[in-house]
Amino acid sequence: MKEKIIHLLRNHELRITQTRQDVLAIFIRAGKHALTSGDIELELEDIDRITLYRTLKTFEESGLVHAAIDHTGKQKYALCADCDTHHHSDDHPHFHCTKCDQTTCLESVTIPQIEVPQGYHLKDLQVILSGICSSCSN
């Protein structure tokens, strides 16, 4: 996993630090599940919040993670699948499970083309689906 982490950091033109490696390892283990900064803090010992917030902001700005919006009101982040420093796109819906409270990226689900009225300029589109996830359905 260490080689993958170093490759991702280099690919996104980021300095390789122990904190960045540790945070990125948590995202990789989470897979398509979005995480709050609190989720990350629980897994890391002795990380100060400012360093964590700066790391998350840097990851988001470089296209390594994206904000995953759901109905919880908590800021969540998920690992980007195909983004890099020069191209950042998170045009997929997120699914929030009302039973386990997990938010998951649904990268295989296509969002239909949205046409806005004349004079409007769409900058961002966020689709949130909620219900019971496949893990909780069993």
C-alpha positions as CSV (number, residue, x, y, z in Angstrom):
1,M,0.0,0.0,0.0
2,K,2.9,2.3,0.7
3,E,3.9,2.4,-3.0
4,K,0.4,3.3,-4.0
5,I,0.3,6.1,-1.5
6,I,3.6,7.5,-2.7
7,H,2.5,7.2,-6.3
8,L,-0.8,9.1,-5.6
9,L,1.0,11.9,-3.7
10,R,3.5,12.3,-6.5
11,N,0.8,12.1,-9.2
12,H,-1.0,14.9,-7.5
13,E,2.3,16.9,-7.1
14,L,2.3,16.8,-3.3
15,R,5.2,16.6,-1.0
16,I,5.4,13.2,0.7
17,T,5.1,13.7,4.5
18,Q,4.2,11.1,7.1
19,T,0.9,12.9,8.0
20,R,-0.2,12.9,4.3
21,Q,0.7,9.2,4.0
22,D,-1.2,8.3,7.2
23,V,-4.3,10.3,6.1
24,L,-4.2,8.9,2.6
25,A,-3.9,5.3,3.9
26,I,-7.2,5.9,5.9
27,F,-8.9,7.0,2.7
28,I,-7.6,4.0,0.8
29,R,-8.9,1.7,3.5
30,A,-12.3,3.4,3.4
31,G,-12.7,2.7,-0.3
32,K,-15.7,4.6,-1.7
33,H,-17.0,5.6,1.8
34,A,-16.7,9.3,2.7
35,L,-15.1,10.3,5.9
36,T,-15.4,13.2,8.3
37,S,-12.3,14.8,9.8
38,G,-13.5,13.2,13.1
39,D,-13.4,9.8,11.5
40,I,-9.8,10.4,10.5
41,E,-8.9,11.7,14.0
42,L,-10.2,8.6,15.6
43,E,-7.8,6.5,13.6
44,L,-4.7,8.7,14.0
45,E,-3.0,9.2,17.3
46,D,-1.6,12.6,18.2
47,I,-2.6,14.6,15.1
48,D,-3.6,18.1,15.7
49,R,-6.7,19.4,14.0
50,I,-5.1,22.3,12.2
51,T,-2.6,19.9,10.5
52,L,-5.5,17.6,9.6
53,Y,-7.6,20.4,8.2
54,R,-4.7,21.7,6.2
55,T,-4.0,18.2,4.9
56,L,-7.6,17.7,3.8
57,K,-7.7,21.2,2.2
58,T,-4.5,20.4,0.3
59,F,-5.9,17.0,-0.8
60,E,-9.1,18.6,-2.0
61,E,-7.3,21.4,-3.9
62,S,-5.0,18.9,-5.6
63,G,-7.9,16.6,-6.7
64,L,-6.9,13.8,-4.4
65,V,-10.2,13.9,-2.5
66,H,-13.6,15.6,-3.1
67,A,-16.3,16.9,-0.8
68,A,-19.1,14.3,-0.4
69,I,-22.3,16.1,0.4
70,D,-25.1,14.3,2.3
71,H,-28.0,15.2,4.6
72,T,-26.0,15.0,7.8
73,G,-24.6,18.5,7.8
74,K,-21.1,17.1,8.4
75,Q,-18.3,17.9,6.0
76,K,-17.2,14.6,4.5
77,Y,-14.5,13.7,2.0
78,A,-13.9,10.8,-0.3
79,L,-11.0,9.6,-2.4
80,C,-11.2,10.7,-6.0
81,A,-11.1,8.0,-8.6
82,D,-9.9,9.8,-11.7
83,C,-8.9,13.3,-10.6
84,D,-5.5,14.9,-10.7
85,T,-4.0,18.4,-10.0
86,H,-5.1,19.7,-13.4
87,H,-8.5,18.0,-13.8
88,H,-10.9,17.6,-10.8
89,S,-14.3,16.2,-11.4
90,D,-16.7,14.6,-8.9
91,D,-19.8,14.4,-11.1
92,H,-21.3,11.4,-9.5
93,P,-24.1,11.0,-6.9
94,H,-23.5,10.2,-3.3
95,F,-25.6,7.7,-1.4
96,H,-26.3,8.3,2.3
97,C,-27.4,5.2,4.3
98,T,-30.0,6.3,6.9
99,K,-29.3,3.1,8.9
100,C,-25.4,3.1,9.2
101,D,-24.9,6.8,8.4
102,Q,-22.2,5.9,5.8
103,T,-22.0,8.1,2.6
104,T,-20.7,6.3,-0.5
105,C,-19.6,7.5,-3.9
106,L,-21.7,6.0,-6.7
107,E,-19.2,6.5,-9.5
108,S,-20.9,4.0,-11.8
109,V,-24.2,6.0,-11.7
110,T,-24.5,8.7,-14.3
111,I,-26.2,12.0,-13.5
112,P,-28.5,13.1,-16.4
113,Q,-27.6,16.3,-18.2
114,I,-29.3,19.2,-16.6
115,E,-30.4,22.2,-18.6
116,V,-30.7,25.4,-16.6
117,P,-32.8,28.4,-17.8
118,Q,-31.2,31.0,-20.1
119,G,-29.0,33.4,-18.2
120,Y,-28.1,30.8,-15.5
121,H,-24.6,29.3,-15.5
122,L,-24.2,26.0,-13.7
123,K,-20.9,25.7,-11.7
124,D,-21.6,22.7,-9.5
125,L,-24.2,19.9,-9.3
126,Q,-24.6,17.7,-6.3
127,V,-26.9,14.7,-6.2
128,I,-27.6,13.0,-2.9
129,L,-29.5,9.8,-2.7
130,S,-30.6,8.4,0.6
131,G,-32.0,5.1,1.8
132,I,-30.6,1.8,3.0
133,C,-27.2,0.6,1.6
134,S,-26.5,-2.9,0.4
135,S,-24.6,-3.8,3.6
136,C,-27.6,-2.8,5.8
137,S,-30.1,-4.5,3.5
138,N,-28.8,-7.9,4.3
